[in-house]
Amino acid sequence: MATWNGFLLITLPTMPPAPRSVEWQFTDVVSANDNPFSLQQQIYQWGQALIEISFSYPPIPTNPTLAATRGSPPAWQAFFASLQGTAGVFLAPVDPLHTAPQNAAATSPTVTGVNASGVTTINVSGGSSTHQTVGDWIAVPGSGAFSTGSRIYLVTGVGSGTLGIYPPLREATVGGETVVINGANGVWRLKSPIRKFHVDVQRTFSFTFEAREAY
């Protein structure tokens, strides 16, 4: 079975093809020190941020004849069981409505040279000439123990040979990585080891779960 940084990489069931709703939040590691007299603030930025997501899926009928188009409750139960709480990880996009570039003419840039972990701008070949758009979701492939997964980033700026990204770059690049612009996935792990399922009188199976970027 595939692993990511030593953790089992579990395959997300393919049906339903997308959640019914997704809620995500951005959390930056920032602190403030207030002057008690002037009320002026000193802001400390520690150069890290985190994306968290809450997935809510549509009800899935327990009728096995509908599994091919509506999903299979046993497949989802097996997925959650295989994650072993917060130990396993899985791949998924952040925004199921924006899995492709906003500009249909966009092409995949290539990372140029070493970009240090923690930077918010990466050097790429092409940059603005590859038709990236602020608000696109991209992924940068990892290497070594991280090679079976990618880190997902929101494009915050497009320059000549550069892309602004959020959150800060997780792992340093070595150069030559092809940036994923279609179907970009992040690596996620559950926020809690507790997984709950619900079956109602209509014989439908439903669930929600929360995840955070894996480290």
Secondary structure, 3 states (H helix, E strand, C coil): CCEECCEEEECCCCCCCCCCEEEEEEEEEEEEEECCCCCCEEEEEEEEEEEEEEEECCCEECCHHHHHHHCCHHHHHHHHHHHCCCCCEEEECCCCCCCCCCCCCCCCCEECCCCCCCCCEEEEECHHHHCCCCCCEEEEECCHHHCCCEEEEEEEEEECCEEEEECCCCCCCCCCCECECCCCCEEEEECCCCCCCEECCCCEEECEEEEEECC
